[in-house]
Every structure is written in structure tokens, then in C-alpha cells.
Amino acid sequence: MATARFLVSGKVQGVFYRAGTREQALVLGLAGHARNLPDGRVEVLASGEPGALDALERWLRQGPPLARVEAVAREALPEQALSGFGLG
């Protein structure tokens, strides 16, 4: 298992970005959370198979139809035992 933190900037709040991220993460078998940050970005913390994290990153770079993603920063973290996928 691998864990990564993604910071997504652009028009990503109020456009179902977190809900779409949760759907994708669950399909990919990932655990973690997606939450809005006060500065307008979305933080995604995900843990699972490395290939699934790569697939999630590809989705994060596009997002749902109403989103306009400008940048996605990825940071590898020490492995974490997470369960479910929450929204914050």
C-alpha cells in the first residue's frame, strides 16, 4: 500500500469535485478523504495500490465537468492505515 496527498487548485470548490473524487476513489479501492481548504484548493489524502493512486491522479487533473483544474501537486507520505473515503 502507498499513501499520497494531493493539493488541487483551480475552480474545484462548489462543482462536485469532492463527491466525484470520492466516487473515483471507491471504484479504485482507495481509502482516505477529500476536503475543501480555506484557500480554495481541495486536499485529497488517499491510500492504496500505487497504480490506483496514479489513476486517481489522472482523474484529479480533469475532475468533474464543472471543474477547471489548474494544478495538482502530489506528495508521497509514509504508509497510513486508512478506511473508507470521507468528505470534509
HTML snippet that shows the backbone in 3Dmol.js (N, CA, C, O; Angstrom):
<script src="https://3Dmol.org/build/3Dmol-min.js"></script>
<div id="view" style="width:600px;height:400px;position:relative"></div>
<script>
const pdb = `
ATOM      1  N   MET A   1       0.836  -1.188   0.000  1.00  0.00           N
ATOM      2  CA  MET A   1       0.000   0.000   0.000  1.00  0.00           C
ATOM      3  C   MET A   1       0.878   1.248   0.000  1.00  0.00           C
ATOM      4  O   MET A   1       1.968   1.273   0.570  1.00  0.00           O
ATOM      5  N   ALA A   2       0.371   2.257  -0.646  1.00  0.00           N
ATOM      6  CA  ALA A   2       1.063   3.540  -0.702  1.00  0.00           C
ATOM      7  C   ALA A   2       0.073   4.628  -0.275  1.00  0.00           C
ATOM      8  O   ALA A   2      -1.142   4.444  -0.354  1.00  0.00           O
ATOM      9  N   THR A   3       0.605   5.747   0.170  1.00  0.00           N
ATOM     10  CA  THR A   3      -0.238   6.875   0.576  1.00  0.00           C
ATOM     11  C   THR A   3       0.282   8.137  -0.090  1.00  0.00           C
ATOM     12  O   THR A   3       1.491   8.348  -0.190  1.00  0.00           O
ATOM     13  N   ALA A   4      -0.648   8.975  -0.546  1.00  0.00           N
ATOM     14  CA  ALA A   4      -0.274  10.231  -1.184  1.00  0.00           C
ATOM     15  C   ALA A   4      -1.254  11.330  -0.786  1.00  0.00           C
ATOM     16  O   ALA A   4      -2.428  11.085  -0.509  1.00  0.00           O
ATOM     17  N   ARG A   5      -0.729  12.532  -0.771  1.00  0.00           N
ATOM     18  CA  ARG A   5      -1.541  13.727  -0.528  1.00  0.00           C
ATOM     19  C   ARG A   5      -1.506  14.551  -1.809  1.00  0.00           C
ATOM     20  O   ARG A   5      -0.439  14.827  -2.357  1.00  0.00           O
ATOM     21  N   PHE A   6      -2.687  14.939  -2.275  1.00  0.00           N
ATOM     22  CA  PHE A   6      -2.815  15.765  -3.472  1.00  0.00           C
ATOM     23  C   PHE A   6      -3.412  17.106  -3.080  1.00  0.00           C
ATOM     24  O   PHE A   6      -4.366  17.161  -2.304  1.00  0.00           O
ATOM     25  N   LEU A   7      -2.860  18.177  -3.608  1.00  0.00           N
ATOM     26  CA  LEU A   7      -3.432  19.507  -3.455  1.00  0.00           C
ATOM     27  C   LEU A   7      -3.855  19.977  -4.838  1.00  0.00           C
ATOM     28  O   LEU A   7      -3.034  20.100  -5.747  1.00  0.00           O
ATOM     29  N   VAL A   8      -5.146  20.237  -4.982  1.00  0.00           N
ATOM     30  CA  VAL A   8      -5.721  20.559  -6.278  1.00  0.00           C
ATOM     31  C   VAL A   8      -6.192  22.003  -6.268  1.00  0.00           C
ATOM     32  O   VAL A   8      -6.961  22.408  -5.397  1.00  0.00           O
ATOM     33  N   SER A   9      -5.722  22.784  -7.249  1.00  0.00           N
ATOM     34  CA  SER A   9      -6.128  24.189  -7.322  1.00  0.00           C
ATOM     35  C   SER A   9      -6.868  24.458  -8.618  1.00  0.00           C
ATOM     36  O   SER A   9      -6.765  23.707  -9.588  1.00  0.00           O
ATOM     37  N   GLY A  10      -7.613  25.543  -8.608  1.00  0.00           N
ATOM     38  CA  GLY A  10      -8.437  25.936  -9.743  1.00  0.00           C
ATOM     39  C   GLY A  10      -9.862  26.119  -9.260  1.00  0.00           C
ATOM     40  O   GLY A  10     -10.090  26.408  -8.085  1.00  0.00           O
ATOM     41  N   LYS A  11     -10.817  25.953 -10.152  1.00  0.00           N
ATOM     42  CA  LYS A  11     -12.228  26.025  -9.774  1.00  0.00           C
ATOM     43  C   LYS A  11     -12.634  24.616  -9.362  1.00  0.00           C
ATOM     44  O   LYS A  11     -13.152  23.843 -10.168  1.00  0.00           O
ATOM     45  N   VAL A  12     -12.388  24.296  -8.089  1.00  0.00           N
ATOM     46  CA  VAL A  12     -12.605  22.940  -7.603  1.00  0.00           C
ATOM     47  C   VAL A  12     -13.497  22.878  -6.367  1.00  0.00           C
ATOM     48  O   VAL A  12     -13.692  21.804  -5.798  1.00  0.00           O
ATOM     49  N   GLN A  13     -14.033  24.007  -5.952  1.00  0.00           N
ATOM     50  CA  GLN A  13     -14.983  24.014  -4.848  1.00  0.00           C
ATOM     51  C   GLN A  13     -16.343  24.427  -5.391  1.00  0.00           C
ATOM     52  O   GLN A  13     -16.446  25.339  -6.213  1.00  0.00           O
ATOM     53  N   GLY A  14     -17.393  23.743  -4.920  1.00  0.00           N
ATOM     54  CA  GLY A  14     -18.745  24.052  -5.348  1.00  0.00           C
ATOM     55  C   GLY A  14     -19.103  23.484  -6.711  1.00  0.00           C
ATOM     56  O   GLY A  14     -20.079  23.916  -7.326  1.00  0.00           O
ATOM     57  N   VAL A  15     -18.318  22.511  -7.195  1.00  0.00           N
ATOM     58  CA  VAL A  15     -18.571  21.922  -8.520  1.00  0.00           C
ATOM     59  C   VAL A  15     -18.600  20.390  -8.438  1.00  0.00           C
ATOM     60  O   VAL A  15     -18.340  19.715  -9.433  1.00  0.00           O
ATOM     61  N   PHE A  16     -18.911  19.842  -7.262  1.00  0.00           N
ATOM     62  CA  PHE A  16     -18.990  18.401  -7.035  1.00  0.00           C
ATOM     63  C   PHE A  16     -17.639  17.701  -7.176  1.00  0.00           C
ATOM     64  O   PHE A  16     -17.579  16.507  -7.473  1.00  0.00           O
ATOM     65  N   TYR A  17     -16.562  18.450  -6.962  1.00  0.00           N
ATOM     66  CA  TYR A  17     -15.222  17.875  -7.091  1.00  0.00           C
ATOM     67  C   TYR A  17     -14.969  16.820  -6.014  1.00  0.00           C
ATOM     68  O   TYR A  17     -14.487  15.729  -6.318  1.00  0.00           O
ATOM     69  N   ARG A  18     -15.289  17.137  -4.765  1.00  0.00           N
ATOM     70  CA  ARG A  18     -15.042  16.179  -3.685  1.00  0.00           C
ATOM     71  C   ARG A  18     -15.893  14.926  -3.843  1.00  0.00           C
ATOM     72  O   ARG A  18     -15.403  13.812  -3.655  1.00  0.00           O
ATOM     73  N   ALA A  19     -17.150  15.102  -4.183  1.00  0.00           N
ATOM     74  CA  ALA A  19     -18.037  13.948  -4.364  1.00  0.00           C
ATOM     75  C   ALA A  19     -17.557  13.069  -5.517  1.00  0.00           C
ATOM     76  O   ALA A  19     -17.561  11.843  -5.409  1.00  0.00           O
ATOM     77  N   GLY A  20     -17.145  13.690  -6.611  1.00  0.00           N
ATOM     78  CA  GLY A  20     -16.614  12.926  -7.736  1.00  0.00           C
ATOM     79  C   GLY A  20     -15.333  12.206  -7.379  1.00  0.00           C
ATOM     80  O   GLY A  20     -15.102  11.076  -7.809  1.00  0.00           O
ATOM     81  N   THR A  21     -14.501  12.864  -6.590  1.00  0.00           N
ATOM     82  CA  THR A  21     -13.255  12.247  -6.137  1.00  0.00           C
ATOM     83  C   THR A  21     -13.553  11.023  -5.280  1.00  0.00           C
ATOM     84  O   THR A  21     -12.911   9.983  -5.423  1.00  0.00           O
ATOM     85  N   ARG A  22     -14.528  11.155  -4.393  1.00  0.00           N
ATOM     86  CA  ARG A  22     -14.913  10.024  -3.540  1.00  0.00           C
ATOM     87  C   ARG A  22     -15.382   8.851  -4.400  1.00  0.00           C
ATOM     88  O   ARG A  22     -14.981   7.713  -4.157  1.00  0.00           O
ATOM     89  N   GLU A  23     -16.219   9.108  -5.392  1.00  0.00           N
ATOM     90  CA  GLU A  23     -16.709   8.039  -6.268  1.00  0.00           C
ATOM     91  C   GLU A  23     -15.544   7.328  -6.963  1.00  0.00           C
ATOM     92  O   GLU A  23     -15.488   6.099  -7.001  1.00  0.00           O
ATOM     93  N   GLN A  24     -14.617   8.121  -7.511  1.00  0.00           N
ATOM     94  CA  GLN A  24     -13.467   7.534  -8.208  1.00  0.00           C
ATOM     95  C   GLN A  24     -12.601   6.721  -7.256  1.00  0.00           C
ATOM     96  O   GLN A  24     -12.165   5.619  -7.589  1.00  0.00           O
ATOM     97  N   ALA A  25     -12.356   7.267  -6.074  1.00  0.00           N
ATOM     98  CA  ALA A  25     -11.511   6.580  -5.094  1.00  0.00           C
ATOM     99  C   ALA A  25     -12.115   5.239  -4.692  1.00  0.00           C
ATOM    100  O   ALA A  25     -11.400   4.243  -4.578  1.00  0.00           O
ATOM    101  N   LEU A  26     -13.418   5.211  -4.479  1.00  0.00           N
ATOM    102  CA  LEU A  26     -14.062   3.965  -4.083  1.00  0.00           C
ATOM    103  C   LEU A  26     -14.004   2.936  -5.207  1.00  0.00           C
ATOM    104  O   LEU A  26     -13.777   1.754  -4.948  1.00  0.00           O
ATOM    105  N   VAL A  27     -14.205   3.365  -6.445  1.00  0.00           N
ATOM    106  CA  VAL A  27     -14.096   2.455  -7.591  1.00  0.00           C
ATOM    107  C   VAL A  27     -12.686   1.871  -7.669  1.00  0.00           C
ATOM    108  O   VAL A  27     -12.509   0.702  -8.013  1.00  0.00           O
ATOM    109  N   LEU A  28     -11.690   2.691  -7.349  1.00  0.00           N
ATOM    110  CA  LEU A  28     -10.288   2.275  -7.432  1.00  0.00           C
ATOM    111  C   LEU A  28      -9.812   1.519  -6.189  1.00  0.00           C
ATOM    112  O   LEU A  28      -8.671   1.060  -6.142  1.00  0.00           O
ATOM    113  N   GLY A  29     -10.682   1.388  -5.185  1.00  0.00           N
ATOM    114  CA  GLY A  29     -10.310   0.660  -3.972  1.00  0.00           C
ATOM    115  C   GLY A  29      -9.417   1.446  -3.041  1.00  0.00           C
ATOM    116  O   GLY A  29      -8.654   0.860  -2.272  1.00  0.00           O
ATOM    117  N   LEU A  30      -9.497   2.769  -3.097  1.00  0.00           N
ATOM    118  CA  LEU A  30      -8.670   3.633  -2.251  1.00  0.00           C
ATOM    119  C   LEU A  30      -9.432   4.067  -1.003  1.00  0.00           C
ATOM    120  O   LEU A  30     -10.661   4.135  -1.006  1.00  0.00           O
ATOM    121  N   ALA A  31      -8.702   4.355   0.046  1.00  0.00           N
ATOM    122  CA  ALA A  31      -9.260   4.906   1.283  1.00  0.00           C
ATOM    123  C   ALA A  31      -8.655   6.285   1.495  1.00  0.00           C
ATOM    124  O   ALA A  31      -7.582   6.587   0.971  1.00  0.00           O
ATOM    125  N   GLY A  32      -9.348   7.126   2.270  1.00  0.00           N
ATOM    126  CA  GLY A  32      -8.819   8.447   2.578  1.00  0.00           C
ATOM    127  C   GLY A  32      -9.911   9.478   2.732  1.00  0.00           C
ATOM    128  O   GLY A  32     -10.975   9.197   3.284  1.00  0.00           O
ATOM    129  N   HIS A  33      -9.640  10.695   2.234  1.00  0.00           N
ATOM    130  CA  HIS A  33     -10.637  11.760   2.320  1.00  0.00           C
ATOM    131  C   HIS A  33     -10.359  12.837   1.264  1.00  0.00           C
ATOM    132  O   HIS A  33      -9.267  12.920   0.704  1.00  0.00           O
ATOM    133  N   ALA A  34     -11.366  13.641   1.019  1.00  0.00           N
ATOM    134  CA  ALA A  34     -11.231  14.844   0.194  1.00  0.00           C
ATOM    135  C   ALA A  34     -11.890  15.970   0.974  1.00  0.00           C
ATOM    136  O   ALA A  34     -13.016  15.822   1.450  1.00  0.00           O
ATOM    137  N   ARG A  35     -11.192  17.099   1.109  1.00  0.00           N
ATOM    138  CA  ARG A  35     -11.765  18.205   1.869  1.00  0.00           C
ATOM    139  C   ARG A  35     -11.383  19.538   1.252  1.00  0.00           C
ATOM    140  O   ARG A  35     -10.317  19.689   0.655  1.00  0.00           O
ATOM    141  N   ASN A  36     -12.286  20.504   1.412  1.00  0.00           N
ATOM    142  CA  ASN A  36     -12.016  21.859   0.956  1.00  0.00           C
ATOM    143  C   ASN A  36     -11.046  22.524   1.911  1.00  0.00           C
ATOM    144  O   ASN A  36     -11.121  22.323   3.123  1.00  0.00           O
ATOM    145  N   LEU A  37     -10.138  23.315   1.369  1.00  0.00           N
ATOM    146  CA  LEU A  37      -9.228  24.119   2.174  1.00  0.00           C
ATOM    147  C   LEU A  37      -9.684  25.573   2.123  1.00  0.00           C
ATOM    148  O   LEU A  37     -10.304  25.989   1.144  1.00  0.00           O
ATOM    149  N   PRO A  38      -9.388  26.347   3.156  1.00  0.00           N
ATOM    150  CA  PRO A  38      -9.824  27.741   3.192  1.00  0.00           C
ATOM    151  C   PRO A  38      -9.312  28.591   2.022  1.00  0.00           C
ATOM    152  O   PRO A  38      -9.928  29.603   1.687  1.00  0.00           O
ATOM    153  N   ASP A  39      -8.201  28.199   1.399  1.00  0.00           N
ATOM    154  CA  ASP A  39      -7.631  28.995   0.306  1.00  0.00           C
ATOM    155  C   ASP A  39      -8.231  28.663  -1.060  1.00  0.00           C
ATOM    156  O   ASP A  39      -7.769  29.176  -2.079  1.00  0.00           O
ATOM    157  N   GLY A  40      -9.272  27.796  -1.086  1.00  0.00           N
ATOM    158  CA  GLY A  40      -9.935  27.468  -2.341  1.00  0.00           C
ATOM    159  C   GLY A  40      -9.475  26.180  -2.992  1.00  0.00           C
ATOM    160  O   GLY A  40     -10.073  25.732  -3.971  1.00  0.00           O
ATOM    161  N   ARG A  41      -8.424  25.581  -2.464  1.00  0.00           N
ATOM    162  CA  ARG A  41      -7.952  24.305  -3.008  1.00  0.00           C
ATOM    163  C   ARG A  41      -8.717  23.146  -2.369  1.00  0.00           C
ATOM    164  O   ARG A  41      -9.437  23.322  -1.386  1.00  0.00           O
ATOM    165  N   VAL A  42      -8.544  21.960  -2.951  1.00  0.00           N
ATOM    166  CA  VAL A  42      -9.064  20.730  -2.363  1.00  0.00           C
ATOM    167  C   VAL A  42      -7.872  19.850  -2.014  1.00  0.00           C
ATOM    168  O   VAL A  42      -6.960  19.674  -2.822  1.00  0.00           O
ATOM    169  N   GLU A  43      -7.888  19.302  -0.808  1.00  0.00           N
ATOM    170  CA  GLU A  43      -6.873  18.354  -0.365  1.00  0.00           C
ATOM    171  C   GLU A  43      -7.456  16.957  -0.473  1.00  0.00           C
ATOM    172  O   GLU A  43      -8.568  16.699  -0.013  1.00  0.00           O
ATOM    173  N   VAL A  44      -6.696  16.057  -1.086  1.00  0.00           N
ATOM    174  CA  VAL A  44      -7.095  14.656  -1.187  1.00  0.00           C
ATOM    175  C   VAL A  44      -5.985  13.815  -0.566  1.00  0.00           C
ATOM    176  O   VAL A  44      -4.824  13.907  -0.966  1.00  0.00           O
ATOM    177  N   LEU A  45      -6.351  13.008   0.402  1.00  0.00           N
ATOM    178  CA  LEU A  45      -5.433  12.065   1.013  1.00  0.00           C
ATOM    179  C   LEU A  45      -5.928  10.680   0.629  1.00  0.00           C
ATOM    180  O   LEU A  45      -7.087  10.351   0.882  1.00  0.00           O
ATOM    181  N   ALA A  46      -5.083   9.872   0.032  1.00  0.00           N
ATOM    182  CA  ALA A  46      -5.522   8.563  -0.434  1.00  0.00           C
ATOM    183  C   ALA A  46      -4.462   7.507  -0.163  1.00  0.00           C
ATOM    184  O   ALA A  46      -3.261   7.768  -0.234  1.00  0.00           O
ATOM    185  N   SER A  47      -4.941   6.310   0.150  1.00  0.00           N
ATOM    186  CA  SER A  47      -4.052   5.193   0.434  1.00  0.00           C
ATOM    187  C   SER A  47      -4.561   3.964  -0.303  1.00  0.00           C
ATOM    188  O   SER A  47      -5.758   3.675  -0.302  1.00  0.00           O
ATOM    189  N   GLY A  48      -3.629   3.238  -0.937  1.00  0.00           N
ATOM    190  CA  GLY A  48      -3.994   2.031  -1.660  1.00  0.00           C
ATOM    191  C   GLY A  48      -2.868   1.591  -2.573  1.00  0.00           C
ATOM    192  O   GLY A  48      -1.708   1.942  -2.356  1.00  0.00           O
ATOM    193  N   GLU A  49      -3.208   0.826  -3.587  1.00  0.00           N
ATOM    194  CA  GLU A  49      -2.213   0.336  -4.535  1.00  0.00           C
ATOM    195  C   GLU A  49      -1.624   1.497  -5.340  1.00  0.00           C
ATOM    196  O   GLU A  49      -2.356   2.415  -5.708  1.00  0.00           O
ATOM    197  N   PRO A  50      -0.328   1.476  -5.618  1.00  0.00           N
ATOM    198  CA  PRO A  50       0.303   2.571  -6.374  1.00  0.00           C
ATOM    199  C   PRO A  50      -0.376   2.859  -7.717  1.00  0.00           C
ATOM    200  O   PRO A  50      -0.543   4.023  -8.080  1.00  0.00           O
ATOM    201  N   GLY A  51      -0.763   1.832  -8.448  1.00  0.00           N
ATOM    202  CA  GLY A  51      -1.430   2.044  -9.730  1.00  0.00           C
ATOM    203  C   GLY A  51      -2.766   2.743  -9.579  1.00  0.00           C
ATOM    204  O   GLY A  51      -3.158   3.544 -10.427  1.00  0.00           O
ATOM    205  N   ALA A  52      -3.466   2.435  -8.489  1.00  0.00           N
ATOM    206  CA  ALA A  52      -4.748   3.090  -8.225  1.00  0.00           C
ATOM    207  C   ALA A  52      -4.537   4.565  -7.880  1.00  0.00           C
ATOM    208  O   ALA A  52      -5.337   5.415  -8.271  1.00  0.00           O
ATOM    209  N   LEU A  53      -3.465   4.869  -7.152  1.00  0.00           N
ATOM    210  CA  LEU A  53      -3.150   6.278  -6.859  1.00  0.00           C
ATOM    211  C   LEU A  53      -2.828   7.035  -8.148  1.00  0.00           C
ATOM    212  O   LEU A  53      -3.223   8.189  -8.308  1.00  0.00           O
ATOM    213  N   ASP A  54      -2.123   6.395  -9.050  1.00  0.00           N
ATOM    214  CA  ASP A  54      -1.818   7.024 -10.339  1.00  0.00           C
ATOM    215  C   ASP A  54      -3.095   7.292 -11.126  1.00  0.00           C
ATOM    216  O   ASP A  54      -3.240   8.348 -11.742  1.00  0.00           O
ATOM    217  N   ALA A  55      -4.023   6.332 -11.104  1.00  0.00           N
ATOM    218  CA  ALA A  55      -5.297   6.506 -11.803  1.00  0.00           C
ATOM    219  C   ALA A  55      -6.105   7.631 -11.172  1.00  0.00           C
ATOM    220  O   ALA A  55      -6.737   8.415 -11.881  1.00  0.00           O
ATOM    221  N   LEU A  56      -6.090   7.716  -9.846  1.00  0.00           N
ATOM    222  CA  LEU A  56      -6.798   8.806  -9.176  1.00  0.00           C
ATOM    223  C   LEU A  56      -6.192  10.146  -9.569  1.00  0.00           C
ATOM    224  O   LEU A  56      -6.920  11.106  -9.825  1.00  0.00           O
ATOM    225  N   GLU A  57      -4.866  10.218  -9.619  1.00  0.00           N
ATOM    226  CA  GLU A  57      -4.217  11.475 -10.007  1.00  0.00           C
ATOM    227  C   GLU A  57      -4.647  11.904 -11.411  1.00  0.00           C
ATOM    228  O   GLU A  57      -4.883  13.089 -11.648  1.00  0.00           O
ATOM    229  N   ARG A  58      -4.748  10.970 -12.326  1.00  0.00           N
ATOM    230  CA  ARG A  58      -5.209  11.311 -13.679  1.00  0.00           C
ATOM    231  C   ARG A  58      -6.616  11.893 -13.626  1.00  0.00           C
ATOM    232  O   ARG A  58      -6.913  12.870 -14.314  1.00  0.00           O
ATOM    233  N   TRP A  59      -7.485  11.295 -12.808  1.00  0.00           N
ATOM    234  CA  TRP A  59      -8.848  11.817 -12.686  1.00  0.00           C
ATOM    235  C   TRP A  59      -8.832  13.204 -12.032  1.00  0.00           C
ATOM    236  O   TRP A  59      -9.557  14.100 -12.464  1.00  0.00           O
ATOM    237  N   LEU A  60      -8.010  13.382 -10.995  1.00  0.00           N
ATOM    238  CA  LEU A  60      -7.940  14.675 -10.307  1.00  0.00           C
ATOM    239  C   LEU A  60      -7.539  15.793 -11.256  1.00  0.00           C
ATOM    240  O   LEU A  60      -7.988  16.927 -11.093  1.00  0.00           O
ATOM    241  N   ARG A  61      -6.711  15.499 -12.234  1.00  0.00           N
ATOM    242  CA  ARG A  61      -6.258  16.513 -13.184  1.00  0.00           C
ATOM    243  C   ARG A  61      -7.376  16.954 -14.125  1.00  0.00           C
ATOM    244  O   ARG A  61      -7.286  18.017 -14.739  1.00  0.00           O
ATOM    245  N   GLN A  62      -8.416  16.153 -14.240  1.00  0.00           N
ATOM    246  CA  GLN A  62      -9.565  16.512 -15.071  1.00  0.00           C
ATOM    247  C   GLN A  62     -10.735  16.945 -14.197  1.00  0.00           C
ATOM    248  O   GLN A  62     -11.272  18.037 -14.378  1.00  0.00           O
ATOM    249  N   GLY A  63     -11.128  16.106 -13.260  1.00  0.00           N
ATOM    250  CA  GLY A  63     -12.240  16.390 -12.371  1.00  0.00           C
ATOM    251  C   GLY A  63     -13.581  16.263 -13.068  1.00  0.00           C
ATOM    252  O   GLY A  63     -13.654  15.831 -14.218  1.00  0.00           O
ATOM    253  N   PRO A  64     -14.656  16.648 -12.357  1.00  0.00           N
ATOM    254  CA  PRO A  64     -15.992  16.586 -12.941  1.00  0.00           C
ATOM    255  C   PRO A  64     -16.188  17.690 -13.991  1.00  0.00           C
ATOM    256  O   PRO A  64     -15.362  18.597 -14.094  1.00  0.00           O
ATOM    257  N   PRO A  65     -17.276  17.617 -14.768  1.00  0.00           N
ATOM    258  CA  PRO A  65     -17.467  18.552 -15.881  1.00  0.00           C
ATOM    259  C   PRO A  65     -17.408  20.046 -15.518  1.00  0.00           C
ATOM    260  O   PRO A  65     -16.913  20.841 -16.316  1.00  0.00           O
ATOM    261  N   LEU A  66     -17.896  20.442 -14.349  1.00  0.00           N
ATOM    262  CA  LEU A  66     -17.922  21.859 -13.997  1.00  0.00           C
ATOM    263  C   LEU A  66     -16.603  22.379 -13.429  1.00  0.00           C
ATOM    264  O   LEU A  66     -16.430  23.589 -13.279  1.00  0.00           O
ATOM    265  N   ALA A  67     -15.684  21.490 -13.117  1.00  0.00           N
ATOM    266  CA  ALA A  67     -14.397  21.896 -12.535  1.00  0.00           C
ATOM    267  C   ALA A  67     -13.456  22.425 -13.610  1.00  0.00           C
ATOM    268  O   ALA A  67     -13.549  22.062 -14.782  1.00  0.00           O
ATOM    269  N   ARG A  68     -12.552  23.290 -13.177  1.00  0.00           N
ATOM    270  CA  ARG A  68     -11.468  23.792 -14.024  1.00  0.00           C
ATOM    271  C   ARG A  68     -10.176  23.653 -13.216  1.00  0.00           C
ATOM    272  O   ARG A  68      -9.797  24.553 -12.467  1.00  0.00           O
ATOM    273  N   VAL A  69      -9.519  22.525 -13.382  1.00  0.00           N
ATOM    274  CA  VAL A  69      -8.315  22.228 -12.608  1.00  0.00           C
ATOM    275  C   VAL A  69      -7.137  22.972 -13.217  1.00  0.00           C
ATOM    276  O   VAL A  69      -6.877  22.872 -14.416  1.00  0.00           O
ATOM    277  N   GLU A  70      -6.429  23.720 -12.376  1.00  0.00           N
ATOM    278  CA  GLU A  70      -5.233  24.448 -12.816  1.00  0.00           C
ATOM    279  C   GLU A  70      -3.954  23.688 -12.484  1.00  0.00           C
ATOM    280  O   GLU A  70      -3.003  23.708 -13.266  1.00  0.00           O
ATOM    281  N   ALA A  71      -3.920  23.021 -11.334  1.00  0.00           N
ATOM    282  CA  ALA A  71      -2.705  22.315 -10.924  1.00  0.00           C
ATOM    283  C   ALA A  71      -3.041  21.237  -9.912  1.00  0.00           C
ATOM    284  O   ALA A  71      -3.987  21.357  -9.135  1.00  0.00           O
ATOM    285  N   VAL A  72      -2.236  20.174  -9.942  1.00  0.00           N
ATOM    286  CA  VAL A  72      -2.326  19.100  -8.953  1.00  0.00           C
ATOM    287  C   VAL A  72      -0.911  18.835  -8.456  1.00  0.00           C
ATOM    288  O   VAL A  72      -0.027  18.467  -9.230  1.00  0.00           O
ATOM    289  N   ALA A  73      -0.708  19.026  -7.167  1.00  0.00           N
ATOM    290  CA  ALA A  73       0.588  18.714  -6.550  1.00  0.00           C
ATOM    291  C   ALA A  73       0.439  17.416  -5.781  1.00  0.00           C
ATOM    292  O   ALA A  73      -0.526  17.233  -5.039  1.00  0.00           O
ATOM    293  N   ARG A  74       1.399  16.510  -5.960  1.00  0.00           N
ATOM    294  CA  ARG A  74       1.357  15.202  -5.293  1.00  0.00           C
ATOM    295  C   ARG A  74       2.547  15.067  -4.361  1.00  0.00           C
ATOM    296  O   ARG A  74       3.680  15.390  -4.717  1.00  0.00           O
ATOM    297  N   GLU A  75       2.266  14.586  -3.165  1.00  0.00           N
ATOM    298  CA  GLU A  75       3.303  14.367  -2.164  1.00  0.00           C
ATOM    299  C   GLU A  75       3.160  12.941  -1.642  1.00  0.00           C
ATOM    300  O   GLU A  75       2.093  12.565  -1.156  1.00  0.00           O
ATOM    301  N   ALA A  76       4.214  12.150  -1.736  1.00  0.00           N
ATOM    302  CA  ALA A  76       4.206  10.802  -1.177  1.00  0.00           C
ATOM    303  C   ALA A  76       4.340  10.908   0.337  1.00  0.00           C
ATOM    304  O   ALA A  76       5.150  11.686   0.841  1.00  0.00           O
ATOM    305  N   LEU A  77       3.553  10.131   1.054  1.00  0.00           N
ATOM    306  CA  LEU A  77       3.577  10.115   2.507  1.00  0.00           C
ATOM    307  C   LEU A  77       3.906   8.713   2.994  1.00  0.00           C
ATOM    308  O   LEU A  77       3.758   7.748   2.245  1.00  0.00           O
ATOM    309  N   PRO A  78       4.354   8.588   4.249  1.00  0.00           N
ATOM    310  CA  PRO A  78       4.523   7.247   4.808  1.00  0.00           C
ATOM    311  C   PRO A  78       3.185   6.500   4.760  1.00  0.00           C
ATOM    312  O   PRO A  78       2.120   7.103   4.885  1.00  0.00           O
ATOM    313  N   GLU A  79       3.259   5.210   4.583  1.00  0.00           N
ATOM    314  CA  GLU A  79       2.041   4.398   4.505  1.00  0.00           C
ATOM    315  C   GLU A  79       1.153   4.633   5.720  1.00  0.00           C
ATOM    316  O   GLU A  79       1.620   4.664   6.858  1.00  0.00           O
ATOM    317  N   GLN A  80      -0.143   4.799   5.448  1.00  0.00           N
ATOM    318  CA  GLN A  80      -1.112   5.012   6.523  1.00  0.00           C
ATOM    319  C   GLN A  80      -2.237   4.002   6.381  1.00  0.00           C
ATOM    320  O   GLN A  80      -2.650   3.672   5.269  1.00  0.00           O
ATOM    321  N   ALA A  81      -2.730   3.515   7.505  1.00  0.00           N
ATOM    322  CA  ALA A  81      -3.868   2.589   7.503  1.00  0.00           C
ATOM    323  C   ALA A  81      -5.143   3.416   7.563  1.00  0.00           C
ATOM    324  O   ALA A  81      -5.557   3.844   8.640  1.00  0.00           O
ATOM    325  N   LEU A  82      -5.766   3.642   6.415  1.00  0.00           N
ATOM    326  CA  LEU A  82      -6.995   4.419   6.339  1.00  0.00           C
ATOM    327  C   LEU A  82      -8.139   3.494   5.968  1.00  0.00           C
ATOM    328  O   LEU A  82      -7.922   2.446   5.358  1.00  0.00           O
ATOM    329  N   SER A  83      -9.360   3.876   6.332  1.00  0.00           N
ATOM    330  CA  SER A  83     -10.514   3.081   5.935  1.00  0.00           C
ATOM    331  C   SER A  83     -11.609   4.004   5.443  1.00  0.00           C
ATOM    332  O   SER A  83     -11.763   5.118   5.943  1.00  0.00           O
ATOM    333  N   GLY A  84     -12.371   3.541   4.462  1.00  0.00           N
ATOM    334  CA  GLY A  84     -13.447   4.346   3.903  1.00  0.00           C
ATOM    335  C   GLY A  84     -12.895   5.535   3.144  1.00  0.00           C
ATOM    336  O   GLY A  84     -11.681   5.698   3.020  1.00  0.00           O
ATOM    337  N   PHE A  85     -13.785   6.357   2.641  1.00  0.00           N
ATOM    338  CA  PHE A  85     -13.359   7.589   1.988  1.00  0.00           C
ATOM    339  C   PHE A  85     -14.315   8.693   2.374  1.00  0.00           C
ATOM    340  O   PHE A  85     -15.459   8.720   1.920  1.00  0.00           O
ATOM    341  N   GLY A  86     -13.848   9.612   3.219  1.00  0.00           N
ATOM    342  CA  GLY A  86     -14.684  10.656   3.776  1.00  0.00           C
ATOM    343  C   GLY A  86     -14.593  11.963   3.023  1.00  0.00           C
ATOM    344  O   GLY A  86     -13.664  12.203   2.253  1.00  0.00           O
ATOM    345  N   LEU A  87     -15.588  12.802   3.270  1.00  0.00           N
ATOM    346  CA  LEU A  87     -15.607  14.163   2.711  1.00  0.00           C
ATOM    347  C   LEU A  87     -15.572  15.125   3.871  1.00  0.00           C
ATOM    348  O   LEU A  87     -16.267  14.938   4.869  1.00  0.00           O
ATOM    349  N   GLY A  88     -14.760  16.155   3.737  1.00  0.00           N
ATOM    350  CA  GLY A  88     -14.664  17.133   4.811  1.00  0.00           C
ATOM    351  C   GLY A  88     -14.862  18.521   4.300  1.00  0.00           C
ATOM    352  O   GLY A  88     -14.813  19.477   5.074  1.00  0.00           O
TER     353      GLY A  88
END
`;
const viewer = $3Dmol.createViewer("view");
viewer.addModel(pdb, "pdb");
viewer.setStyle({}, {cartoon: {color: "spectrum"}});
viewer.zoomTo();
viewer.render();
</script>
